[in-house]
Amino acid sequence: MNIVFLLIPVAIILVAVAAYALHWSLKSGQFDDMDSPASKILFDDDDDLIPDEAKGISAPQDKSRD
């Protein structure tokens, strides 16, 4: 029975911490845009990382060597 006197305050503190974390996340805008992160992975934004040879594009020739 004595453990109840310890567990009830601990549970109340944990609920208070969870409620504060939820309030902070709502206030700071963590849940404002739920759709963009899911579709952002679909857009290919690594064109500058792919070498020209892999794209099938010939590299520009330096005309100053003529």
SULKA-V305341 format. One record per residue. N is the residue number from 1. RES is the residue in three letters. SS is DSSP state (H for helix, E for strand, - for the rest). Layout:
# SULKA-V305341
N:RES:SS
N:RES:SS
This chain:
# SULKA-V305341
1:MET:-
2:ASN:H
3:ILE:H
4:VAL:H
5:PHE:H
6:LEU:H
7:LEU:H
8:ILE:H
9:PRO:H
10:VAL:H
11:ALA:H
12:ILE:H
13:ILE:H
14:LEU:H
15:VAL:H
16:ALA:H
17:VAL:H
18:ALA:H
19:ALA:H
20:TYR:H
21:ALA:H
22:LEU:H
23:HIS:H
24:TRP:H
25:SER:H
26:LEU:H
27:LYS:H
28:SER:-
29:GLY:-
30:GLN:-
31:PHE:-
32:ASP:-
33:ASP:-
34:MET:-
35:ASP:-
36:SER:H
37:PRO:H
38:ALA:H
39:SER:H
40:LYS:H
41:ILE:-
42:LEU:-
43:PHE:-
44:ASP:-
45:ASP:-
46:ASP:-
47:ASP:H
48:ASP:H
49:LEU:H
50:ILE:-
51:PRO:-
52:ASP:H
53:GLU:H
54:ALA:H
55:LYS:H
56:GLY:-
57:ILE:-
58:SER:-
59:ALA:-
60:PRO:-
61:GLN:-
62:ASP:-
63:LYS:H
64:SER:H
65:ARG:H
66:ASP:-
